Amino acid sequence: MNITPYYPVPIRTHVISAEDDIVELAGRYTEGVAEPGDVIALAESVVAITQQRAVLPQDVRPGLLARFLCRFPGKHGSLATPPAMQLAIREVGTIRILLGCAAAATGRLVGKRGLFYRVAGQELALIDDVAGTMWPYEKHIILGPRKPDQIVDRIRRATGADAVIADVNDIKCVDILAASNPESGRIARESLRDNPFGNDDQQTPIVVIKVLAETPDRAA
């Protein structure tokens, strides 16, 4: 019988807001739980919230270009509303958005997908349009976190444990935005497939991945 060497421990927090410091929170809530060798995993949306990157759609004034371009993503896409598309334009600029649209149109002709984000910017794929995250942000558009690599490095220095920022969904897709070293990213990718983060009453945007067995040496 195969026994996984990793055990994710969801950590319940208060309702995190833009007033919080994510590094301080990671240290405070994982104290006594995370040890050197473990991995502290943070949901990307909560990191973005602490960076004031949660925006109410009614606070965005979409221009004509945003109103036009939002018609082309699938209706369930993250940029399928005028406010979300306007925020994408604000993030990377009009030229990159138009180049991404041109690439996407070309890709459709030759049967290649994903060219919009490859050209316009992979960070746009992190935009959650009315994401359904925990209250009181369930009706906000959540942008991707800024400088995630710096955040995980600061958490590692503050706690002694490795850290990752992850975007996880309920269909076992795990996207590691940043990891304090490659081995931590691999561990998180394997351990978070069942999405132990909780955005509803669970209030568990932090998960400590306990490493129960020896793993290959991690990069310094």
Salt bridges, closest charged atoms under 4 A:
ASP20 OD2 - HIS14 NE2 3.06
ASP21 OD2 - ARG154 NH2 4.00
GLU24 OE2 - ARG28 NE 2.90
GLU35 OE1 - LYS210 NZ 3.54
ASP38 OD2 - LYS210 NZ 2.65
GLU91 OE1 - ARG53 NH2 2.63
GLU91 OE2 - ARG146 NH2 3.56
GLU123 OE2 - ARG96 NH2 3.60
ASP162 OD1 - ARG156 NE 3.09
ASP162 OD2 - ARG218 NH1 2.53
GLU183 OE2 - ARG186 NH2 2.59
GLU190 OE1 - ARG186 NH1 3.44
ASP194 OD1 - LYS172 NZ 2.39
